[in-house]
Amino acid sequence: MLRLFEVIGKRLLLGFVTLFIVSLLIFSAISLLPGDFAQAVLGQSATEDTLAAFRSGLGLDKPLIQRYFDWIVNVMRGDFGSSFSGRNSSGFDLSRPVLEIMAPKLRNTVFLALVTAAVAVPLALILGLLTALFRNSIFDRGANGLTLTTISAPEFFLAYILIIGFGGLLPTIANVKPDMGVFERLRLVALPTITLTLVIVAHMMRMTRAAIINLLASPYIEMARLSGASQAEIIFRHALPNAWAPIATVIAFNLAYLVVGVVVVEVVFTYEGIGKLMVDSVGSRDIPVVQACALIFAATYILLNLLADLIGILTNPRLLHPR
Amino acid sequence: MSEAAKTHSPLLLDMKNICIEGFADERWHPIIKGVDLQLNRGEVLGLIGESGAGKSTLGKAAMGYTQPGCRITAGEIWFDGQDLAQAKTREKRDIWGTRISYVAQSAAASFNPAHRLLEQTIRASKRQGERNDAELRRDAIELFDALNLPEPETIGQRYPHQVSGGQLQRVMTAMAMSSRPDLIIFDEPTTALDVTTQVEVLASIRNIVSQFNTAAIYITHDLAVVAQMADRIKVLRYGEEVEQADTRTMLSDPQEDYTKSLWSVRSLEKPEDASDDVLLSIDNIDAAYGTAKVLHDVSIKLPRGRTVAVVGESGSGKSTTARVITGLLPQSNGTVTFNGKKLPPKLSSRSKEQLRRIQMIYQMADTAMNPRQTVGQIIGRPLEFYLGLRGKDQERRVIELLEMIELDASFYDRLPDELSGGQKQRICIARALAAEPDMIICDEVTSALDQIVQEGILNLLQRLQNEFGIAYLFITHDIATVRAISDEIVVMWQGKVVEQGMKNEILSPPHPAYSQLLLSSVPEMDPDWLNNLLEQRETEGDGVIKAQD
């Protein structure tokens, strides 16, 4: 048990180190963005003086390294700074804290991700098991072909096909409001959920299928068969408990994608998610928001992968019960 | 062993004209070509043959089972009044694990890593539903005890990776026995074990099989093992029966040439030849993997043009010693002296000339060659690297080398996949030879080969030594191989050298305790060998055996 905690502690520490390195990358990448925020906000007619004053007001005139440390220290305190937008040359500061801008969008994204995961993960596991069980059957080929088609088609294309096909039955604009009830929200996100499910299910299903098929060739499965185990017992009792590690990894990967990679779907269904926020903020050079989004995306990846590793450890008796 | 059962002679298993095919390269190939097999209740039948003879396939067919990609095309399998060749899978499932059990070769791979041993031991009997959970658990513990497993009360609570290979093999026997089957198929159950462990497992299996009067089919390629276990022996080759007879007749008076050739391989022996001209000397070597120290103060001398065999069971540090000599694992202490000069510990600080003079041949010829390279490329590479031979010169030399290893120029363009196991190992020998080395480290080079092929490889190595004066450091766990090739012997145990000396000196008593245990554990062709050995150990109260487990 002690060893287990040691492993988990080590992974957590590594996660933090990764996050730190990522924060450096994000910061330097954003400082490389072309264009000048002061110029973008104040317009071409602004004088050098007003531009300089604007920059010093936001701390943009400080050296890069100092700006990085100011930012990262504040982030560690939970303060992502204030948005650049809402500031102008008139001197009124209407800007809002980054967190306040992001919170509702993040909630929306997480909601859509959870709903999609709740549909897609069980579906992918069941399909994966069934295709492994009936390998090379018509069902297997059909399921593989279909999921490959949906993963190969661009997301927006799938989304528009669904809109054409189901537009009459389900809402095509997912403009959720904070005060809506859960059922109303679910109805609104039905089409985005189906689109995303179609996009991610193939990956998870094929990994489940491959992991199970791989295990079915191992000597202990033959042994189980020769001791009279039924097909269902072989799959659920003998193969699946040993297959969780690779399956968890691919699930984590796809869940992360649901948080960080769904901007196209958000745009098609005008869903106010965090992906859309980030793209908009890049357009308006709202650096604090872009940085905060990027950092949250990175943390999501790291956290989900950590969880997948953890599942891998917890389902591996070699690590759980050392000699 | 079960005279009483034989006199009643009720037939338990009757396989008639079994034909099995396997699918490979887009077509069906015959694996078993019309074999008959009868087995009485309580009788043990030994099934022997080389790899590819179809022993395992026939053994599994006795259960009405074929591996995926195989099919039974003809024949009947009558087990206690039921034809398993025609039975539905569901009907066979009722018999598998309960009336016929299977014990697999690699227990380590055949236990599910995710479940506890006790759970796996009683699973099939639980399905049978005749006894309740508590009864089965108690029975399993009694079986563990009968099979001489340590801590029978609690060993079942462990996971497969928490017990040793020999113990796992016994747990698997307990698992097979749990339902009190009429028939057990033992498929090479001790092949993956060290000789010292093998003795214990063989004794346990034999006792329990006779205790419950269970019939068994015992599959192995090791004649000496089958001689201890079986009442009757059937020899298979290329999927056909060569001959069958009761064990003593078969051993004393084999009829067929093939059987006789199997019997004769073990008699290969060479006279020892002493020499003081030291080529390689390793002195007081300590080595560790990370923090785990595996070699303790190891010193070995290898004379020029001679063969030193390093023997010991797995984990004794034989291969690690080879890694130190080649520089793959730098030692933490001690020196390696070659041709009178100290060798740098690290591979990267050795000169090309130093590298050239020490070559290596591995156990798995399969994985030691790049499957995408032709034989010409494989042997040509060291010619170019060490000797700078290119183009026509290189090709000529490769063909010379092929002739030295008793193959011909037609092999030049072949890929490793197109070669047999013995041919692959010959190519590896040619590759080592290409560098014109002073010594070759042979790491279990014959362990993965059939006995007849082994003989060919050993003769080849001996011939090359006589012709070119190459010294061999021959790592093996097989005493028959040691007799056949070595001049001197080094016995290793737990990372230490236990004994070192000329072959006859080491092989004849008195021995240190460990050498004694190792040598006495090597099965002999005498059917009474195991009985005598156990009796002898009983009277001597051999404490070493217990310490080993």
Interface residues (C-beta under 8 A of the other chain):
Chain A: S218 P219 Y220 E222 M223 A224 R225 L226 S227 G228 A229 S230 R237 H238 P241 N242 T315 N316 P317 R318 H321 R323
Chain B: K60 M63 Y65 Q67 R93 D94 I95 W96 G97 T98 S101 Y102 A104 S106 A109 S110 F111 N112 P113 A114 H115 R123 A124 R127 R158 Y159 H161 Q162 M175
